[in-house]
Amino acid sequence: MPRVTVTYSPGPREVLEWAVDLPEGATVRDAVLASGWQDGHPGEEPVDVGIWGRRCTPQQAVREGDRVEVYRPLLVDPKVARRERFRKQGARAAGLFARRRPGAKPGY
């Protein structure tokens, strides 16, 4: 009877965890349903799931000690967010050459 942990982060710096005992041969989907995640988030379907930070299918079998993670959808593409941060900071305030030593050669 494997015991797994189901985790979900509804927002930044906020993590919800449920410890669940499952029968042998249980899947990731079974773990999410047994955790009661659906009760706290009615109408929501898990977008993606993973085990220990690696995305998997809901049909993936779970083992003793697994950490099943329910992922929420991204609000902003990480590449776009990085470009926006860089644009706001300016080219001289960010990146590899932002903090040059006084008197150093250009590019070092």
Phi and psi restraints in degrees (value plus and minus 20) as a CYANA .aco file:
   2 PRO   PHI     -90.3   -50.3
   2 PRO   PSI     121.6   161.6
   3 ARG   PHI    -129.1   -89.1
   3 ARG   PSI     101.3   141.3
   4 VAL   PHI    -144.9  -104.9
   4 VAL   PSI     143.0   183.0
   5 THR   PHI    -132.7   -92.7
   5 THR   PSI     111.8   151.8
   6 VAL   PHI    -127.5   -87.5
   6 VAL   PSI     107.5   147.5
   7 THR   PHI    -143.4  -103.4
   7 THR   PSI     130.8   170.8
   8 TYR   PHI    -170.2  -130.2
   8 TYR   PSI     118.9   158.9
   9 SER   PHI    -136.6   -96.6
   9 SER   PSI      83.0   123.0
  10 PRO   PHI     -92.1   -52.1
  10 PRO   PSI     -38.7     1.3
  11 GLY   PHI    -180.8  -140.8
  11 GLY   PSI     157.2   197.2
  12 PRO   PHI     -80.9   -40.9
  12 PRO   PSI     118.3   158.3
  13 ARG   PHI      37.2    77.2
  13 ARG   PSI      11.3    51.3
  14 GLU   PHI    -157.2  -117.2
  14 GLU   PSI      99.2   139.2
  15 VAL   PHI    -151.4  -111.4
  15 VAL   PSI     110.5   150.5
  16 LEU   PHI    -127.6   -87.6
  16 LEU   PSI     117.6   157.6
  17 GLU   PHI    -152.2  -112.2
  17 GLU   PSI     122.5   162.5
  18 TRP   PHI    -152.4  -112.4
  18 TRP   PSI     110.8   150.8
  19 ALA   PHI    -114.1   -74.1
  19 ALA   PSI     109.5   149.5
  20 VAL   PHI    -151.5  -111.5
  20 VAL   PSI     114.3   154.3
  21 ASP   PHI    -117.4   -77.4
  21 ASP   PSI     107.7   147.7
  22 LEU   PHI    -144.1  -104.1
  22 LEU   PSI     135.5   175.5
  23 PRO   PHI     -93.8   -53.8
  23 PRO   PSI     142.5   182.5
  24 GLU   PHI     -78.5   -38.5
  24 GLU   PSI     122.2   162.2
  25 GLY   PHI      62.3   102.3
  25 GLY   PSI     -10.2    29.8
  26 ALA   PHI     -91.2   -51.2
  26 ALA   PSI     135.2   175.2
  27 THR   PHI    -130.8   -90.8
  27 THR   PSI     154.5   194.5
  28 VAL   PHI     -80.2   -40.2
  28 VAL   PSI     -61.8   -21.8
  29 ARG   PHI     -79.4   -39.4
  29 ARG   PSI     -62.9   -22.9
  30 ASP   PHI     -80.4   -40.4
  30 ASP   PSI     -60.7   -20.7
  31 ALA   PHI     -84.4   -44.4
  31 ALA   PSI     -63.4   -23.4
  32 VAL   PHI     -85.0   -45.0
  32 VAL   PSI     -63.0   -23.0
  33 LEU   PHI     -85.7   -45.7
  33 LEU   PSI     -60.7   -20.7
  34 ALA   PHI     -89.0   -49.0
  34 ALA   PSI     -44.4    -4.4
  35 SER   PHI     -92.9   -52.9
  35 SER   PSI     -40.9    -0.9
  36 GLY   PHI      64.9   104.9
  36 GLY   PSI      -5.1    34.9
  37 TRP   PHI     -77.7   -37.7
  37 TRP   PSI     -59.2   -19.2
  38 GLN   PHI     -83.5   -43.5
  38 GLN   PSI     -51.6   -11.6
  39 ASP   PHI     -85.9   -45.9
  39 ASP   PSI     -59.5   -19.5
  40 GLY   PHI    -100.1   -60.1
  40 GLY   PSI     -35.5     4.5
  41 HIS   PHI    -154.5  -114.5
  41 HIS   PSI      46.1    86.1
  42 PRO   PHI     -85.0   -45.0
  42 PRO   PSI     120.9   160.9
  43 GLY   PHI      62.5   102.5
  43 GLY   PSI     -33.3     6.7
  44 GLU   PHI    -111.5   -71.5
  44 GLU   PSI     120.7   160.7
  45 GLU   PHI    -129.6   -89.6
  45 GLU   PSI     119.2   159.2
  46 PRO   PHI     -80.5   -40.5
  46 PRO   PSI     104.9   144.9
  47 VAL   PHI     -89.5   -49.5
  47 VAL   PSI     -73.9   -33.9
  48 ASP   PHI    -159.1  -119.1
  48 ASP   PSI     134.5   174.5
  49 VAL   PHI    -152.0  -112.0
  49 VAL   PSI     138.9   178.9
  50 GLY   PHI    -174.1  -134.1
  50 GLY   PSI     148.0   188.0
  51 ILE   PHI    -142.3  -102.3
  51 ILE   PSI     100.1   140.1
  52 TRP   PHI      32.2    72.2
  52 TRP   PSI      25.6    65.6
  53 GLY   PHI      61.7   101.7
  53 GLY   PSI     -17.7    22.3
  54 ARG   PHI    -133.0   -93.0
  54 ARG   PSI     102.4   142.4
  55 ARG   PHI     -82.2   -42.2
  55 ARG   PSI     123.1   163.1
  56 CYS   PHI    -166.1  -126.1
  56 CYS   PSI     157.1   197.1
  57 THR   PHI    -110.1   -70.1
  57 THR   PSI     137.3   177.3
  58 PRO   PHI     -83.2   -43.2
  58 PRO   PSI     -37.7     2.3
  59 GLN   PHI    -106.3   -66.3
  59 GLN   PSI     -22.5    17.5
  60 GLN   PHI     -83.6   -43.6
  60 GLN   PSI     113.5   153.5
  61 ALA   PHI     -93.4   -53.4
  61 ALA   PSI     125.5   165.5
  62 VAL   PHI    -123.6   -83.6
  62 VAL   PSI     135.0   175.0
  63 ARG   PHI    -143.0  -103.0
  63 ARG   PSI     147.7   187.7
  64 GLU   PHI     -74.4   -34.4
  64 GLU   PSI     109.0   149.0
  65 GLY   PHI      65.3   105.3
  65 GLY   PSI     -18.8    21.2
  66 ASP   PHI     -86.2   -46.2
  66 ASP   PSI     130.5   170.5
  67 ARG   PHI    -132.5   -92.5
  67 ARG   PSI      86.1   126.1
  68 VAL   PHI    -108.5   -68.5
  68 VAL   PSI     107.2   147.2
  69 GLU   PHI    -135.5   -95.5
  69 GLU   PSI     112.0   152.0
  70 VAL   PHI    -121.3   -81.3
  70 VAL   PSI     101.0   141.0
  71 TYR   PHI    -116.3   -76.3
  71 TYR   PSI     121.7   161.7
  72 ARG   PHI    -114.3   -74.3
  72 ARG   PSI     139.3   179.3
  73 PRO   PHI     -89.1   -49.1
  73 PRO   PSI     128.5   168.5
  74 LEU   PHI     -94.2   -54.2
  74 LEU   PSI     118.8   158.8
  75 LEU   PHI    -104.5   -64.5
  75 LEU   PSI     -52.9   -12.9
  76 VAL   PHI    -156.3  -116.3
  76 VAL   PSI     120.8   160.8
  77 ASP   PHI     -85.1   -45.1
  77 ASP   PSI     109.0   149.0
  78 PRO   PHI     -75.9   -35.9
  78 PRO   PSI     -54.9   -14.9
  79 LYS   PHI     -86.5   -46.5
  79 LYS   PSI     -61.1   -21.1
  80 VAL   PHI     -85.7   -45.7
  80 VAL   PSI     -62.4   -22.4
  81 ALA   PHI     -81.4   -41.4
  81 ALA   PSI     -61.5   -21.5
  82 ARG   PHI     -84.7   -44.7
  82 ARG   PSI     -63.1   -23.1
  83 ARG   PHI     -81.0   -41.0
  83 ARG   PSI     -61.2   -21.2
  84 GLU   PHI     -85.0   -45.0
  84 GLU   PSI     -63.2   -23.2
  85 ARG   PHI     -80.5   -40.5
  85 ARG   PSI     -64.3   -24.3
  86 PHE   PHI     -84.0   -44.0
  86 PHE   PSI     -61.1   -21.1
  87 ARG   PHI     -83.7   -43.7
  87 ARG   PSI     -60.0   -20.0
  88 LYS   PHI     -88.6   -48.6
  88 LYS   PSI     -58.1   -18.1
  89 GLN   PHI     -94.5   -54.5
  89 GLN   PSI     -52.0   -12.0
  90 GLY   PHI      72.1   112.1
  90 GLY   PSI     136.4   176.4
  91 ALA   PHI     -86.8   -46.8
  91 ALA   PSI     -52.3   -12.3
  92 ARG   PHI    -101.5   -61.5
  92 ARG   PSI     -39.7     0.3
  93 ALA   PHI    -113.9   -73.9
  93 ALA   PSI     -25.8    14.2
  94 ALA   PHI    -154.2  -114.2
  94 ALA   PSI     142.9   182.9
  95 GLY   PHI      75.2   115.2
  95 GLY   PSI    -189.5  -149.5
  96 LEU   PHI     -85.0   -45.0
  96 LEU   PSI     -55.8   -15.8
  97 PHE   PHI    -123.2   -83.2
  97 PHE   PSI       1.9    41.9
  98 ALA   PHI     -88.1   -48.1
  98 ALA   PSI     -58.5   -18.5
  99 ARG   PHI    -133.5   -93.5
  99 ARG   PSI      59.1    99.1
 100 ARG   PHI    -103.9   -63.9
 100 ARG   PSI     128.6   168.6
 101 ARG   PHI     -92.5   -52.5
 101 ARG   PSI     125.0   165.0
 102 PRO   PHI     -80.0   -40.0
 102 PRO   PSI     111.7   151.7
 103 GLY   PHI      63.0   103.0
 103 GLY   PSI     -18.6    21.4
 104 ALA   PHI     -95.4   -55.4
 104 ALA   PSI     138.3   178.3
 105 LYS   PHI     -87.7   -47.7
 105 LYS   PSI     131.6   171.6
 106 PRO   PHI     -79.4   -39.4
 106 PRO   PSI     116.1   156.1
 107 GLY   PHI      68.1   108.1
 107 GLY   PSI     -16.6    23.4
